[in-house]
Amino acid sequence: MSGVLRRLHEFATNLTPFVVSLVLIMLGAIHINVPAIGSVAPNLGLIAVFYWTIYRPDLMPAVAVLPLGLWQDLLNGEPVGLNGLTLLIVYGAIVFQRTFFRGKSFLVVWWAFGVTAAFAALVYWLAVIGWHLRYVDPTPLGLQVVLTLTVFPFLYWLLSWVLRSIARRN
């Protein structure tokens, strides 16, 4: 393979986590209508940022996390910057604790994601209260956390498959 083609291939391979995360955010914008609660959807962007920050932070730098959060805000019609801020806070926390995850079982990672998802929901909820300057019912957000935790194992498997594909290409 020539030098230019090799660099182009490497660029495309390195961009894969970002593109996969964008697609997951688009899928996460499809909301489910729950009677008496409203419209909810799992936070697939949070899963993607969490996963890539642990296993390939070189392919998911902070400068990639902010546009993902902004994209999520635009798709969901939320105040621009709200998810960007939330994802950056999560990113910073995971980068700081990344060595904890090395060699841990899936159940430990899932548990840690549950704590992270609850923390992210709290940050988001407080930001929404600050944005609207009034109390906002946290029930839909709690349901979103439950949905997000439910789909986490499936997306973990999918993202692990993508990661193995990237490793094989390099």
Solvent accessible surface area in square Angstrom, and as a share of the most:
residue,aa,sasa,rsa
1,M,164,0.73
2,S,64,0.41
3,G,33,0.32
4,V,101,0.58
5,L,101,0.50
6,R,128,0.47
7,R,143,0.52
8,L,109,0.54
9,H,67,0.30
10,E,82,0.37
11,F,125,0.52
12,A,55,0.42
13,T,1,0.00
14,N,55,0.28
15,L,69,0.34
16,T,24,0.14
17,P,0,0.00
18,F,42,0.18
19,V,69,0.40
20,V,30,0.17
21,S,0,0.00
22,L,45,0.23
23,V,67,0.39
24,L,6,0.03
25,I,4,0.02
26,M,88,0.39
27,L,95,0.47
28,G,10,0.10
29,A,26,0.20
30,I,120,0.61
31,H,78,0.35
32,I,91,0.46
33,N,125,0.64
34,V,37,0.22
35,P,119,0.75
36,A,118,0.91
37,I,61,0.31
38,G,29,0.28
39,S,66,0.42
40,V,6,0.03
41,A,3,0.02
42,P,20,0.13
43,N,19,0.10
44,L,17,0.08
45,G,1,0.01
46,L,4,0.02
47,I,0,0.00
48,A,0,0.00
49,V,1,0.00
50,F,1,0.00
51,Y,4,0.02
52,W,0,0.00
53,T,0,0.00
54,I,8,0.04
55,Y,62,0.23
56,R,58,0.21
57,P,33,0.21
58,D,93,0.48
59,L,15,0.07
60,M,0,0.00
61,P,51,0.32
62,A,42,0.32
63,V,123,0.71
64,A,14,0.11
65,V,0,0.00
66,L,72,0.36
67,P,57,0.36
68,L,0,0.00
69,G,0,0.00
70,L,56,0.28
71,W,86,0.30
72,Q,11,0.05
73,D,0,0.00
74,L,112,0.56
75,L,67,0.33
76,N,40,0.21
77,G,71,0.68
78,E,45,0.20
79,P,30,0.19
80,V,98,0.56
81,G,26,0.25
82,L,15,0.07
83,N,7,0.04
84,G,0,0.00
85,L,89,0.44
86,T,5,0.03
87,L,3,0.01
88,L,58,0.29
89,I,64,0.33
90,V,1,0.00
91,Y,30,0.11
92,G,38,0.37
93,A,44,0.34
94,I,8,0.04
95,V,68,0.39
96,F,166,0.69
97,Q,83,0.37
98,R,61,0.22
99,T,93,0.54
100,F,81,0.34
101,F,9,0.04
102,R,148,0.54
103,G,89,0.86
104,K,85,0.36
105,S,65,0.42
106,F,64,0.27
107,L,121,0.60
108,V,48,0.28
109,V,1,0.00
110,W,80,0.28
111,W,168,0.59
112,A,9,0.07
113,F,0,0.00
114,G,15,0.14
115,V,81,0.47
116,T,14,0.08
117,A,2,0.02
118,A,53,0.41
119,F,88,0.37
120,A,4,0.03
121,A,16,0.12
122,L,89,0.44
123,V,25,0.14
124,Y,34,0.13
125,W,52,0.18
126,L,97,0.48
127,A,27,0.21
128,V,19,0.11
129,I,41,0.21
130,G,44,0.42
131,W,160,0.56
132,H,83,0.37
133,L,155,0.77
134,R,149,0.54
135,Y,144,0.55
136,V,36,0.21
137,D,83,0.43
138,P,51,0.32
139,T,67,0.39
140,P,41,0.26
141,L,27,0.13
142,G,37,0.36
143,L,47,0.23
144,Q,43,0.19
145,V,23,0.13
146,V,88,0.50
147,L,43,0.21
148,T,1,0.01
149,L,49,0.24
150,T,75,0.44
151,V,39,0.22
152,F,0,0.00
153,P,35,0.22
154,F,140,0.58
155,L,19,0.09
156,Y,39,0.15
157,W,160,0.56
158,L,62,0.31
159,L,0,0.00
160,S,19,0.12
161,W,123,0.43
162,V,12,0.07
163,L,34,0.17
164,R,113,0.41
165,S,13,0.09
166,I,0,0.00
167,A,64,0.50
168,R,165,0.60
169,R,106,0.39
170,N,107,0.55
